[in-house]
Amino acid sequence: MALTTWGEAAGYETVIRAAADPRRTPWYDYLEQGEKCSFDLPTQLVDLASGVSTVDGEPAVNPVMGILDVNSSSRTLNHAVSIVFRARGPEGRQFGEPLLTVGNERVCAEVREAWDRADHPLMPQ
C-alpha cells in the first residue's frame, strides 16, 4: 500500500478498497500467520480505519472487527476506542459493545465516556 499525504483521495480509496476485501491486502497474511513485524501492524491498521470512521463508520468498523478477531491486544484495543469516539453514524456506538466484552478497565471506561459524549445534547448527531 502506498502511503499518501493525509486526506488525499488516493489514501482514502486505498483504505476503502482494503476494507472491501481485506484478504487481498498485502498485510493480511501477516495477521493470519501471526508473523512478527518490526512495528505493531494491527494497531497501524486500526489507526487507518479510525481516520476513515470520521467520514463513514461502516467501512471503518468492518475491517477492524476482523483485525480484533486476530489480535485483541490491549494496545490494539486502546487504539480501537478512537473509532467509538469518531465514527459517524450508529456504527460507533455498536462498535463499542464488543470492546466492553474484551477490553480491560481502561478500554471499558473510554467506551462509556465516548457514549456519554455522543449522548450529550450539544454534540452533533
SVG drawing of the C-alpha trace seen along z (x, -y; Angstrom):
<svg xmlns="http://www.w3.org/2000/svg" viewBox="-30 -22 41 41">
<polyline fill="none" stroke="black" stroke-width="0.4" points="0.0,0.0 1.4,-3.3 1.1,-6.0 -0.1,-9.4 -0.5,-12.7 -3.2,-12.6 -6.5,-13.4 -5.7,-12.7 -8.3,-10.9 -5.8,-8.2 -5.1,-7.3 -8.9,-7.2 -9.5,-5.0 -6.8,-2.6 -8.3,-2.2 -11.8,-1.7 -10.5,1.0 -8.8,2.7 -12.0,2.6 -14.0,4.1 -11.7,7.1 -9.1,7.4 -7.9,10.8 -6.4,9.1 -4.3,6.7 -0.5,7.3 -0.6,7.4 -3.4,10.0 -1.1,13.0 1.0,11.4 -2.1,11.1 -3.3,14.6 0.0,16.3 0.9,14.4 4.1,13.0 6.2,10.8 6.5,7.3 9.0,4.6 6.1,2.4 2.6,3.0 0.7,3.8 -2.7,4.4 -2.6,1.0 -1.5,-0.7 -4.4,0.7 -6.8,-0.3 -5.5,-3.8 -6.0,-4.0 -9.6,-2.8 -10.1,-5.4 -9.4,-8.1 -12.0,-6.7 -14.5,-6.5 -14.9,-10.2 -16.3,-10.1 -18.2,-6.8 -18.4,-4.4 -19.3,-1.2 -16.2,-0.8 -14.0,-1.5 -15.7,0.8 -16.0,3.9 -12.2,4.5 -11.3,3.6 -13.6,6.3 -11.6,8.7 -8.3,7.3 -9.6,7.7 -10.5,11.3 -6.9,12.0 -5.2,9.6 -7.0,8.2 -4.0,7.0 -4.6,4.2 -2.6,1.8 -4.8,2.6 -8.0,2.3 -6.9,-1.1 -6.4,-2.4 -9.8,-0.9 -11.6,-3.0 -11.0,-6.1 -13.5,-4.7 -16.2,-4.7 -15.4,-8.4 -15.0,-9.4 -17.3,-7.2 -20.2,-8.8 -23.5,-7.0 -24.6,-4.3 -21.5,-2.2 -19.5,-4.0 -21.9,-3.0 -22.4,0.5 -18.6,1.0 -18.2,0.1 -20.3,3.1 -17.8,5.8 -15.0,3.7 -16.7,3.8 -16.6,7.6 -12.9,8.0 -11.4,4.7 -9.6,4.0 -10.9,1.5 -9.3,-1.4 -10.9,-0.4 -14.3,0.0 -14.1,-3.3 -13.2,-5.1 -16.0,-3.4 -18.5,-4.6 -17.0,-8.1 -17.4,-8.1 -21.1,-7.0 -21.7,-9.7 -20.2,-12.4 -22.3,-11.1 -25.5,-11.4 -24.7,-15.0 -27.3,-17.4 -24.6,-19.7 -22.9,-17.0 -23.8,-16.9 -25.9,-13.9"/>
</svg>
